[in-house]
Amino acid sequence: MKRVSFFFWVLVLIVSVVGVSWWFVSLGTSGSHLRSLYATQPENWPQPTLDAGVELNELGALPPMPSVDDGLADLGKHLFFDPRLSKSGQISCASCHDPQLAWADGRRFAFGHDRAQGNRNTMSLFNIGLFNEFFWDGRVSGLAKQALVPIENPIEMNAKLSEVLEKLNATAFYQKTFQTVFPQEPHITSEMLGQALAGFEMTIRSRKTRFDRFVEGGYKQLSDQEIQGLHLFRTKGRCLNCHSGALFSDQKYHNTGLSYFGRKYQDLGRYEATQLEADKGKFKTPSLRNITLSGPYMHNGLFPHLRGVLNMYNHGMTVNKKLKPGEPAVTSLIKPLKLTRKELEALESFLEAISSESSGYVSPPNF
């Protein structure tokens, strides 16, 4: 009897210790406890989980956008919506970057000239003026140069720049407006066209989110679940390794294992721009701002819903797959996360908190 009693009390002790330990773990990650840790400026937040070699670039509110002359931006807006920039006269920049679709198109792949389909998902233009390099492979530096590339792309607008400039120079509205903005130039040039388009694109800025108001001191803007998601984003979820800073992007290139190497839909990403072996399969880290408005996701639009993206990262993407000869390895920054269903829900709720309620309506100009 004493022997049974002894084992009974040992069992009680074990259960008690486990229960207390679970309580402390739960307390450390619960939203109510985390609120006290995050209800302060970001520099005072808990230490994040970062891999070796990754510099901390803490999350925060967007910095001011570089100022743009109103006349230049208004001219760029007319050009952005003008189908005369395409060979068919039916496609404008806004055809793929629709302001009502978060400045993207809501498709897995965009349609261009003669309904030709591209092989990459249309990136949103939100806050594009704060980026250094453009397109999924970063093949262009400089916003004014980027703005001209789709015009001559055969599966996008398929126009010759010289012919577009000829049309613009023959249009009274553009003759007058370009002369006002560029008074020293007698004729419209490609450089002026690029500057005007870039001027407008620099005004495309995401609206302030609840996360921004939280960072600015409105500590009731986020729910306990969203604060837990913020904590997971910075720690167990390992998101801050790549999605950092005010843009939620390190503006670097990583191979997440979705290059379809050796298969029908192969896309080697940055390698196609640099021809460097080390760049095979790498794509630019997209901004997560307004992420809930700009699906589908990834460079190939593979995931129609955010939960699919989170599930793939939670399983470590394809890090356990046996590589084919010559196939690039997935970045070491990706590891299986072992997030629970509740943690995935919290992480997704935080992503909703860094998204605006809408992309905002921009009225197209009259032609």
Residue, then its C-alpha position, 0 to 999 in steps of 0.5 A: m500500500k505504501r509502495v502504491s502511495f509512493f508512486f502516486w505522489v511521484l506521479v502527482l509531482i511529475v504532472s505538477v512540474v509538467g503543468v507548471s512548465w507548460w504554464f510558463v511556456s504558454l505565458g511566454t508566448s501568449g498575446s497578453h504577456l507579449r503585449s507588455l513586451y511589444a508595447t514600446q518602440p521597436e528597438n526595445w522589442p525582444q531579440p529576434t531569431l536571425d541566422a548567422g550573417v543576417e543583419l538586423n533591420e527591424l520592422g517599422a513604419l514606412p519612411p517618407m517617399p522622395s518628393v516628386d514634382d506634381g506636374l511630372a507625376d500628373l504627366g506620368k499618370h496620363l502615360f501610365f493609363d494611356p494604351r498608346l504606349s503599346k503596339s496594339g493601342q489596347i494595353s497600358c501599364a494599368s492593364c497589369h498594374d490595376p489600382q483596384l487590384a492592389w496595383a497588380d492584376g490578380r492573375r497567376f500570370a499576366f496577359g499581354h500583346d495578343r493575349a500572350q501569357g508571361n511566366r511570372n506573377t505581376m508584382s504589385l507597385f506599392n512603394i516601388g519608389l523605395f526599391n533599388e532593383f526591379f522585376w523578380d530577377g532584379r535585371v534593371s536598376g533605376l525606376a525610370k529605366q524599369a518603366l520603359v522595359p514592358i513597352e518593348n517586351p514582345i509578350e507585354m506591350n510589344a511596341k518599339l520605343s521609337e514609334v511610341l515617341e513618334k506618337l507622343n510627339a504628334t499628340a498635342f496634349y503631350q507636346k504641351t505637357f512635356q514642354t511644361v515639365f521639361p521646358q529645355e527639351p524641344h522633343i519628347t525623348s525616351e529618358m523623359l518618358g521614363q522619368a515621367l512614368a517613374g514620377f507617377e509610380m513614386t506616388i504609389r504608396s500603401r496606406k497606413t496599416r494598423f501595424d503602422r499605427f501600433v508602431e507609432g504608439g497606438y498599442k491597442q491597434l493590434s489584437d493579442q493574436e496579432i501581437q503573437g503573430l508579430h512575435l512569431f514573425r520575428t522569432k520561431g517563424r524566422c520571417l525576419n531573416c528575409h522580410s525585414g525593415a519598413l518594406f518587409s523585404d531585404q531587397k535581396y535574392h533567395n532560392t526557395g526551391l520553386s525554380y522547377f529545375g529540369r521541368k516544364y516550368q523551369d525558371l532560374g530567376r536571377y541567373e537569367a539576368t546575371q548568368l552567375e551560377a550562384d544566382k540560379g533559382k533566386f528571386k527577389t524578396p517581395s514586400l509583404r505590405n498589403i500582402t492580403l490584397s495582392g495574391p496569388y503569391m510567389h514569382n510563379g503565382l503558385f499559391p492562391h491563398l496565404r495559408g498555402v504559402l505559410n504551410m509550405y514554409n512551415h514544412g521547410m519548402t523543398v529542403n528535404k528533396k533530393l537535388k538533381p545534378g546541377e540543381p541549385a540548393v535551397t537557401s539555408l535560411i529556410k528550415p522546417l518551422k513546426l508551427t502549430r495550427k494556432e501559431l499559423e493562425a496568429l501569423e496569418s492574422f499579423l499579415e492581415a494587420i500589415s495590410s491596408e483595408s483597401s488599395g485605394y481608388v485612383s481615377p484614370p485620366n480622361f483622354 
